[in-house]
Amino acid sequence: MGENFLKGKKVICIGERDGIPAPAIAACVSTAGAEPVLVLTQCFV
């Protein structure tokens, strides 16, 4: 995959309370060039 394969894409970030929270995922995809349009952290039991 290329260096900017997420550039210009819109991303839905769903994180997990006891795992990786959505804001951390959103920060990563933003750095990769994507735009987080929905950022949710859920508790999956």
Backbone bond lengths (Angstrom), bond angles and torsions (degrees), N, CA, C in turn:
res aa  C-N    CA-C-N  psi(-1)  N-CA   C-N-CA  omega(-1)  CA-C   N-CA-C  phi
1 M - - - 1.448 - - 1.519 109.39 -
2 G 1.310 113.49 148.63 1.453 119.08 -178.92 1.512 112.64 -74.25
3 E 1.300 114.48 169.15 1.458 122.10 -177.62 1.525 112.37 -63.23
4 N 1.331 117.60 -34.61 1.463 122.00 -175.96 1.523 111.98 -117.11
5 F 1.325 117.70 44.12 1.462 118.95 -175.07 1.528 112.57 -69.33
6 L 1.324 119.65 -15.95 1.462 121.61 176.45 1.529 112.89 -98.59
7 K 1.312 117.12 -4.29 1.463 120.50 -175.92 1.530 110.87 -58.77
8 G 1.342 115.23 125.88 1.449 121.41 177.76 1.520 114.75 83.76
9 K 1.322 118.04 -1.86 1.472 121.27 179.78 1.524 109.62 -86.14
10 K 1.318 115.82 155.93 1.460 122.66 173.13 1.520 107.27 -106.11
11 V 1.343 116.22 136.67 1.464 120.94 -171.27 1.529 110.12 -129.38
12 I 1.332 115.88 139.01 1.458 122.68 170.43 1.528 106.66 -99.61
13 C 1.324 116.91 122.46 1.460 122.27 -177.78 1.526 109.35 -106.94
14 I 1.320 116.90 114.40 1.460 122.06 177.15 1.520 107.70 -116.27
15 G 1.321 115.26 113.17 1.451 120.87 -179.76 1.519 111.13 -103.67
16 E 1.328 115.12 177.80 1.454 121.50 -178.09 1.519 108.26 -126.39
17 R 1.319 116.43 135.97 1.457 121.59 -174.20 1.525 112.76 -56.23
18 D 1.321 117.96 -44.18 1.465 121.20 -178.00 1.521 112.44 -92.99
19 G 1.308 117.22 1.65 1.464 121.64 179.92 1.521 109.91 -116.85
20 I 1.302 116.00 -122.36 1.462 121.41 179.76 1.527 108.49 -96.50
21 P 1.335 118.24 118.22 1.463 120.63 -179.38 1.533 111.62 -71.73
22 A 1.315 115.60 151.29 1.457 121.49 -176.81 1.527 113.96 -57.93
23 P 1.343 120.57 -39.56 1.466 118.84 178.69 1.533 113.50 -59.70
24 A 1.334 116.96 -31.64 1.469 120.05 177.08 1.526 110.42 -69.33
25 I 1.327 117.05 -40.05 1.459 121.09 177.14 1.525 109.73 -65.16
26 A 1.333 116.31 -42.74 1.464 120.86 179.59 1.527 111.39 -61.44
27 A 1.315 117.07 -39.10 1.463 120.52 177.88 1.527 111.05 -63.20
28 C 1.322 116.53 -40.56 1.473 120.64 179.41 1.519 111.68 -66.16
29 V 1.332 117.47 -46.12 1.464 118.87 -178.23 1.521 111.47 -70.65
30 S 1.338 117.23 -29.64 1.466 119.91 175.47 1.527 110.38 -64.80
31 T 1.321 115.51 -41.72 1.465 120.26 177.87 1.520 110.82 -63.19
32 A 1.334 116.72 -31.95 1.463 121.46 179.72 1.528 112.44 -81.81
33 G 1.338 117.58 -2.06 1.457 120.34 175.14 1.511 115.82 104.04
34 A 1.330 118.29 -0.01 1.466 121.16 -179.40 1.527 110.62 -89.70
35 E 1.326 115.48 166.29 1.462 121.41 177.55 1.532 108.75 -113.74
36 P 1.346 117.59 112.10 1.464 119.39 176.06 1.534 109.50 -70.09
37 V 1.324 117.27 121.64 1.464 120.71 -178.91 1.522 111.74 -102.93
38 L 1.329 117.44 -19.11 1.463 122.24 177.30 1.510 107.30 -147.01
39 V 1.338 116.18 125.66 1.460 121.52 -178.05 1.532 107.29 -126.34
40 L 1.340 116.37 111.48 1.462 121.89 -178.30 1.517 110.89 -130.64
41 T 1.327 115.64 135.86 1.462 120.85 171.58 1.523 106.48 -111.93
42 Q 1.317 117.30 123.46 1.453 123.25 -176.80 1.526 110.37 -116.98
43 C 1.319 115.62 163.69 1.457 122.03 173.66 1.523 107.17 -111.76
44 F 1.323 117.13 109.48 1.450 122.33 -179.69 1.531 108.75 -96.85
45 V 1.311 116.39 114.43 1.468 120.84 -178.18 1.499 109.58 -112.95
